[in-house]
Amino acid sequence: MTPQSLMLNFLGLYVLGRDIAVYSGSVIDVFGRVDVSEEAVRSTLTRMTSRGLLAKHRNGRKVYFGLTPRATAVLQDGERRIWQRGAVNRDWDGTWTLVGFSLPEGRRGERHDLRSQLQWAGFGPVQNGLWIAPGARDVTELVEGLAENVTVFTAQHAKPTEAADLARRAFDTAAIAARYQDFLAKWREPDVSLPDDLARQLVLHGDWLDLVRQDPHLPAELLAGDWPAIEAERLFQSLATRYAGTATPLAAAAVESIEVPAVQMQR
């Protein structure tokens, strides 16, 4: 897990929804619990500030970091994926969103970027130049600037094509299941090498968010009855509830913060 991934989880747990900025020194102390060096923390804070994800504030000789609107949107998306969307799609209406594209060889970089963004958004390639995702998806921002090269529409499959066959062709369901099995193997017995529950909380949330962000959220009826995401989600929620009680006091003692009016957070 990268320092930025851990940072985003830390900010989502202890800064999102609060008009505060956190002291860089206390962030360094917290991240030392998960073996992230001071240099890596400072570098991450600097990069996230330059990318418009964090706003820097000074109070005396100390430097504090607060969220920008861009970071707030990213963290809220993660929060929705964890607590609202769920790991299993039980509300599919049989609709697929299809994105067809054709970009010439001279625009190879744009083609690569589009594929990467489609995959991140939960799409899979059913054949060359045609990607699908279950349900109705808004891809307006994703394909911005490519209108002449992209066709987007929603549809339902028809015989002889079966929905389960589409899912298997477009998505590596074995690899998705394996990632959930790895999560279960790791977290059935939480890592005792980590120093405390604050460290375990940060790693747990990082592991889970990374997992669900890679999951295309396939309809439950297209998956095996013992799909491991179901058990993995129950385990995550149980541990997250436990650590919310035990890690929060540790964070309160470790993290120094200042209040920052919302208008300043947007600078």
C-alpha positions in Angstrom: 0.0 0.0 0.0 1.4 3.4 -1.0 1.9 6.2 1.5 -0.7 8.3 -0.4 -3.3 5.5 -0.1 -2.7 5.3 3.6 -2.9 9.1 3.8 -6.2 9.2 2.0 -7.6 6.6 4.5 -6.2 8.6 7.4 -7.8 11.8 6.1 -11.1 10.0 5.5 -11.2 8.7 9.0 -10.0 11.7 11.0 -10.3 14.9 8.9 -13.3 14.4 6.5 -16.4 16.2 7.7 -14.4 18.4 10.2 -13.2 21.9 9.6 -9.7 21.1 10.8 -6.1 20.9 9.6 -3.7 18.4 11.1 -0.1 19.1 12.2 2.4 17.4 9.9 4.5 16.3 12.9 1.6 14.3 14.4 0.9 12.7 11.0 4.5 11.6 10.9 4.1 10.0 14.3 0.9 8.2 13.3 2.5 6.9 10.1 5.5 5.7 12.0 3.2 3.0 13.4 2.8 1.5 10.0 6.5 1.8 9.1 6.1 4.8 6.8 9.2 7.0 7.1 9.2 10.7 7.9 10.7 11.4 4.5 7.9 9.5 2.8 5.2 11.3 4.8 6.6 14.8 4.0 7.0 13.9 0.3 3.4 12.6 0.2 2.0 15.7 1.8 4.0 17.9 -0.6 2.8 16.0 -3.7 -0.8 16.0 -2.5 -0.6 19.8 -1.9 0.9 20.4 -5.4 -2.0 18.3 -6.9 -4.6 20.4 -5.1 -5.7 17.7 -2.7 -4.4 19.4 0.5 -4.2 23.0 1.7 -1.3 24.1 3.8 -1.8 26.3 6.9 0.8 27.8 9.2 0.3 28.4 12.9 3.4 29.8 14.4 6.3 27.6 13.3 4.1 24.6 12.7 2.6 23.5 9.4 -0.9 22.0 9.2 -2.7 20.4 6.3 -6.4 20.5 5.6 -8.6 19.1 2.8 -9.5 20.9 -0.4 -12.8 20.5 -2.2 -11.1 18.1 -4.6 -9.9 15.9 -1.7 -13.3 16.0 -0.1 -14.9 14.7 -3.2 -12.3 11.9 -3.5 -12.8 10.9 0.1 -16.6 11.1 -0.1 -16.5 8.7 -3.1 -14.4 6.3 -1.1 -16.9 6.6 1.8 -19.8 5.8 -0.6 -18.0 2.8 -2.0 -17.3 1.4 1.5 -20.5 2.1 3.3 -23.3 2.6 0.7 -22.5 0.8 -2.5 -21.5 -2.5 -0.7 -19.3 -5.3 -2.1 -22.1 -7.1 -3.8 -24.5 -5.8 -6.5 -28.0 -7.0 -5.6 -30.0 -4.3 -7.5 -29.1 -5.0 -11.1 -31.9 -4.4 -13.6 -30.3 -6.4 -16.5 -28.9 -3.3 -18.2 -25.4 -2.9 -19.4 -23.5 0.3 -20.3 -21.4 -0.1 -23.4 -18.5 2.1 -24.4 -17.2 1.6 -27.9 -14.1 3.5 -29.1 -11.7 3.7 -32.0 -8.5 5.8 -31.6 -5.8 5.8 -34.3 -2.3 4.5 -33.5 -1.0 8.1 -33.4 -3.2 8.6 -30.3 -1.9 5.5 -28.5 -1.4 7.5 -25.2 -5.1 8.6 -25.1 -6.2 5.1 -25.9 -4.2 3.7 -23.0 -5.5 6.4 -20.6 -9.1 5.7 -21.7 -8.7 2.0 -21.1 -7.2 2.7 -17.6 -10.0 5.0 -16.7 -12.6 2.5 -17.9 -11.1 -0.2 -15.9 -11.0 2.1 -12.8 -14.7 2.9 -13.4 -15.7 -0.8 -13.3 -15.7 -1.6 -17.1 -14.3 -4.7 -18.7 -13.4 -5.4 -22.4 -15.9 -7.8 -24.0 -14.0 -7.5 -27.3 -11.5 -5.1 -29.0 -12.7 -1.5 -28.6 -15.9 -2.4 -26.7 -16.1 -2.2 -22.9 -19.1 -3.0 -20.7 -20.2 -2.5 -17.1 -23.4 -3.6 -15.4 -26.1 -1.0 -14.9 -26.4 2.5 -16.1 -23.1 4.4 -15.7 -22.4 8.1 -16.3 -19.2 8.3 -18.3 -19.5 11.9 -19.4 -16.4 13.1 -17.6 -14.4 10.0 -18.4 -14.8 10.4 -22.2 -14.5 14.2 -22.2 -12.8 15.4 -25.3 -13.3 12.1 -27.2 -16.8 12.5 -28.4 -15.9 11.9 -32.0 -14.1 8.7 -31.2 -16.4 7.2 -28.6 -19.9 5.8 -28.7 -21.8 5.2 -25.4 -25.2 3.5 -24.9 -27.1 1.2 -22.6 -28.6 -2.1 -23.7 -29.7 -5.5 -22.5 -28.1 -8.7 -23.8 -30.2 -11.0 -26.1 -30.0 -14.7 -27.1 -27.7 -16.4 -27.7 -25.6 -14.2 -25.5 -26.0 -14.9 -21.8 -25.3 -12.3 -19.0 -23.0 -14.7 -17.2 -21.0 -15.3 -20.3 -20.6 -11.6 -20.8 -19.3 -11.2 -17.2 -16.8 -14.0 -17.7 -15.6 -12.6 -21.0 -15.2 -9.0 -19.8 -14.0 -9.6 -16.2 -11.4 -11.9 -14.6 -13.8 -13.2 -11.9 -11.2 -15.7 -10.7 -8.7 -12.9 -10.0 -11.4 -10.8 -8.3 -12.4 -13.7 -6.0 -8.7 -14.4 -5.2 -8.3 -10.8 -4.0 -11.2 -11.2 -1.6 -9.8 -14.6 -0.4 -6.5 -12.9 0.3 -8.3 -10.2 2.3 -10.0 -12.9 4.4 -6.8 -14.8 4.9 -5.0 -11.6 6.1 -7.8 -10.2 8.4 -9.3 -13.3 10.0 -6.4 -13.0 12.4 -5.4 -9.3 12.5 -1.7 -8.5 12.2 -0.2 -8.6 15.7 3.1 -7.2 14.4 1.4 -3.8 14.0 1.8 -1.8 17.3 -1.9 -0.9 18.0 -5.4 -0.7 16.7 -4.8 2.7 15.1 -2.2 1.1 12.8 -4.5 -1.8 12.2 -7.4 0.5 11.4 -5.4 2.4 8.8 -4.2 -0.7 7.1 -7.6 -2.4 7.2 -9.4 0.5 5.6 -6.6 0.9 3.0 -6.8 -2.8 2.1 -10.6 -2.8 1.8 -10.9 0.4 -0.2 -8.2 -0.8 -2.6 -10.2 -4.0 -2.9 -13.6 -2.5 -3.6 -12.1 0.0 -6.0 -10.8 -2.8 -8.1 -14.1 -4.7 -8.0 -16.4 -4.0 -11.0 -19.4 -4.7 -8.8 -20.9 -7.5 -10.8 -24.5 -8.5 -10.2 -24.8 -11.2 -7.6 -26.9 -13.5 -9.8 -23.9 -13.8 -12.2 -21.5 -15.0 -9.5 -21.0 -18.1 -7.5 -23.3 -18.6 -4.5 -20.2 -18.7 -2.2 -18.8 -15.5 -3.7 -16.1 -14.5 -1.2 -17.0 -10.8 -1.2 -20.0 -11.5 1.0 -17.9 -13.0 3.8 -15.1 -10.4 3.3 -17.5 -7.5 3.6 -19.0 -8.9 6.9 -15.4 -9.3 8.3 -14.4 -5.8 7.2 -17.5 -4.2 8.8 -17.0 -6.2 12.1 -13.4 -5.1 12.3 -14.1 -1.5 11.3 -16.7 -1.2 14.1 -14.3 -2.6 16.6 -11.4 -0.3 15.6 -13.7 2.7 15.5 -14.0 2.2 19.3 -10.4 1.4 20.1 -8.5 3.5 17.5 -10.3 6.8 17.9 -9.0 7.5 21.4 -5.4 6.7 20.2 -5.9 9.1 17.2 -7.3 11.8 19.5 -4.2 11.6 21.7 -1.7 11.4 18.8 -3.1 14.0 16.3 -2.7 17.7 16.8 -5.1 19.9 14.8 -6.3 23.4 14.5 -9.7 24.6 13.4 -9.9 26.0 9.9 -13.0 27.9 8.6 -14.5 26.2 5.6 -13.8 29.2 3.4 -10.0 28.8 4.1 -10.2 25.1 3.4 -11.1 25.9 -0.2 -8.1 28.0 -1.0 
